[in-house]
Amino acid sequence: MRFARNADVRFDKLGDTPGDASDKRRHGRVVCQGIECSIGEVQDLSASGMRVKTRYKLPDEGNVFVITLITPDGPLAILSRVRWVKRCGLFMREAGLEFFDLGPRSKQVLQQMAGRAAYNETAVRRAS
């Protein structure tokens, strides 16, 4: 998969890597099951970002790209910044993504998804 990169949007190494002694998260996280995005499976979700397990080689830390989150209301495109990436197997990676420049609709959909995940409800509507 190729990621569209914006050469003008680049951030320095942000210092939030797994295992940092200081936890700089702004919002609480909800562990997710069965939530997918365009690059893999969402492990946990918050109002400001998510952790994803993926097979793709992601852009370098600090780069911004669009990720598509599969929601009950259909696909939702979200601008995301790569905060950290670590290998967790031969072909697997885990990545922390920070949501960037969210609109009101995106915030509402993310809040609904986090609420469903918190109560262990399915994230995708099933056909009846």
N, C-alpha and C positions, 0 to 999 in steps of 0.2 A: 504494500500500500504506500502511496506517495502522499506526503503531507504538504499542503500549500503553506509556504512560509512567507511571512511578511518581514522583509529585510529591515524595515524601519522600526519594527517593534521587537526590541531585544532588551533583556534585563540581565543584570549581572547575576552571578551565582547567589542564590537567595539564602543559603545557609540552613534551610529546613530539610534535613535529611533524616531518614529513619534512625532512631537511636540518639538523636540530639537530647541533651540533658534538659534543655528548656523547651517546653511545649508551647508553641506560639499560635496554636489554633484559636480562631475567633468564635467558632461555632461547634456545638456538639455533633458527634457522628452517630449514624445509625447503620448497623451492620445489615447488609442486603443479601438477598438470595433471589436468583432468577431475574435480575435486572441486567440488561445488556446495553452496550453502546457500540458505536461503529468500530471500536478497536478491541473490544473484548468484554469480559464480565466485570460488572461493578462489584467491588468487595464491600465498600462502605461509602456513605454519602452524607454530605452536610450542606448547609446553605452556601458555603463558600468553596466547596470542592469535592473531590472524590478520589478514592483509591481504586485502580483498575488493574486486573490481571490480563496480560496480553501476550501475543506471540510476535507482535510487530516491533520493529526497532523504531523508537520514537525520536522526535527532534531533540536536540540538546536542551539541557536545563535552561529555563528562561524564555524559550521560544514559545510563541503563541500560535495556536492553530484551532480549527473548528472541529468539534467532536459532535456526533449525533447520538443523542440519548433516546432509546426506545421507551416511550411512555404509553400509558393507556389511551391518551388522546392523540397518539400518532408520534412521529419522529420530532425531536426538538433539537435544533442546532444551537450549540453553546460554544462561545469563544473561550478557550481554555489555555492556561499557561502551564508548562511542564515545571513542576517544583523539584521533583526527584525521580530517579529511575534506579531500580536495582534488579539484578538477575535473581530468579528464584527457581531455576532449573536449566536444563540444557537449551531449550528453546523458549522458555517463558520469562517474562519480566513483570515486575510490579511497578506501577507508577502512581505518583501523587500528582493530581491535576488541580489547579486552582481555577475557579470560574472567574471570568474576566468580563466586565461590562455587561452584567445581566439586566435584561429589561423586566418590567413588572410581570408579564405573562410567564417568562422563564422562572422567576422567583416563585410564583404561585404554583406552577407545575412541580418544581423541585420540592416545595413544601408538602404538596399532596403525596408525592412519591415517598418522601421520608416518613410521613405519617403512616402510609400503608406498610412500609418496611418495618416500622416500629411495632406494629400490631401483627406482623407476620402474614399480612394479606398479600395475595398475588399482585405483582406489579403490572401484569398484562391481562387485559380482559380476555376471558375464554369465550369461545363461541358456544352458545346454548343449543 
